[in-house]
Structure formats: C-alpha cells, structure tokens
Amino acid sequence: DPAPTPTPTPTPAPPAAAAISPEERILREAESFQDQIIKVVTAVRPSSVTIFNQVQQGASFVNRSGGSGVIISKDGQVLTNEHVIKGAGRLEVAMLDGRKVVATVEGRVPQYDIALLQLGDEAGKPLTGLKPAVFGSTTGMREGDWVIATGNPFFLGSSGRAVVTLGVVSGLNRIIPGEFFYGNCLQHDAEINPGNSGGPLWDDQGRFVGINGKISSTPGASLSPSNCGVGFTIP
C-alpha cells in the first residue's frame, strides 16, 4: 500500500496591519509629497542656469542685468527670454557645478520674448556633463496642478544654484499683450521675481513645461517690482 500523504502544516496568517489614525495617514501623505518634490528639485536643478547680461567697461565686461535659462540639449543649447539677453555685449552663464561659460545667441523671436543660446568654452573646448531638461507638455494641465519654478531671483542664484519655488497652476490660456506678446500662457503662483525671467517651469514629475517671463507686480519699498502671486509662463 502507498504511504499516507502527510497533512501540510497550515501557514500562519500574517499579522494584521496596525490601524492608523486619519491624522497619521495625512502626515504620511504629506511626507510622501514632500519627498517627491525634493526628488524633482534634485533632478532638474542641473538643467537650470543663471545668465549674466554683460556690457564692456574698459578692457573688461561687467554685469548689467541678468536672468535665468534652461539647458535643452546635451551640446549646450539654452532657452531663455529675449528681454534677458537684449542689448548684451557678452553673455555669461553659471551652472550648478560652478562653471561659468560664455554663450552666443543662436536664434531669437523678439515679439514672443524667446531666445536660443549656445554655450561654449572660451578655449573652444566642447562642454561636458550637461543635463538637458526633459520636455513635458501643457496640454491637459489643469488649474490646481502643482508646478515648480527654478531660477535666479534678485541674483540669489548667481553661483548657478537655482532658487526653487512651488505653486499651482492658477489659470490657462492667458493672453498678455505688451512689448512682448504672451499668448496661450500659463498663470501660476510659484513665486517668480526679477531674475527668474527665462527660467524653467516644471510639472510635478520634473518635466519642463514653460519659460517664466512676466509677473503682475506691486511696487516695493524701493519701487522695484516684486511678485504678488501672479506669474506668467510661455508654454
């Protein structure tokens, strides 16, 4: 006769997960969101650059104004605003790793406040270690979607380490006339100030969705414009 089949020992059930309070669940969700934002900022910062608009003074160049930009190709193409580079005798760009390199204007569409730069080494050597932005799209964006701005407000990003602000999409398809025509642009409340111009706006996945260019402003104590929670981005 065949040997009897042994009866399998039942596997003990895993212990039931401890119930968490609604407050603890909210805290965990907030920490998860914070971790995601930090991850995005770390990923996109190398693509965000500071631009110095310089004029010649004697035998050297000095900073006259500046703004921000975003690297869009491995060989050093940078998008920025026309008004950031207008009238420059020389353009210098600072990157996250501390390098400062020269840039030349490759193309521009002045009426829409867009300019394309090409980074280069003064010695003619090719640049390495560049991280281009990953392109996203404003199609399908909704009012209330999170967005992140990186740039150089008030020259606080002069070292090349972009300043980060967080906000939400406040409006879609805005048309802002003026010297530079902004059509179909995004309105958002991630704080942008003088110096953020030309810098990138990112979605919550770290995709490049637009160029920050204009703000609605109120005069500050020094009569210089400052953000009042209404920024506009070229998509």
C-alpha positions, 0 to 999 in steps of 0.5 A: 500500500502507498504511504499516507500523504502527510497533512501540510502544516497550515501557514500562519496568517500574517499579522494584521496591519496596525490601524492608523489614525486619519491624522497619521495617514495625512502626515504620511501623505504629506511626507510622501509629497514632500519627498517627491518634490525634493526628488524633482528639485534634485533632478532638474536643478542641473538643467537650470542656469543663471545668465549674466547680461554683460556690457564692456567697461574698459578692457573688461565686461561687467554685469548689467542685468541678468536672468535665468535659462534652461539647458535643452540639449546635451551640446549646450543649447539654452532657452531663455527670454529675449528681454534677458539677453537684449542689448548684451555685449557678452553673455555669461552663464553659471551652472550648478557645478560652478562653471561659468561659460560664455554663450552666443545667441543662436536664434531669437523671436523678439515679439514672443520674448524667446531666445536660443543660446549656445554655450561654449568654452572660451578655449573652444573646448566642447562642454561636458556633463550637461543635463538637458531638461526633459520636455513635458507638455501643457496640454491637459494641465489643469488649474490646481496642478502643482508646478515648480519654478527654478531660477535666479531671483534678485541674483540669489542664484548667481553661483548657478544654484537655482532658487526653487519655488512651488505653486499651482497652476492658477489659470490657462490660456492667458493672453498678455499683450505688451512689448512682448506678446504672451499668448496661450500662457500659463498663470501660476503662483510659484513665486517668480521675481526679477531674475527668474525671467527665462527660467524653467517651469516644471510639472510635478514629475520634473518635466519642463513645461514653460519659460517664466517671463512676466509677473503682475507686480506691486511696487516695493519699498524701493519701487522695484517690482516684486511678485504678488502671486501672479506669474506668467509662463510661455508654454 
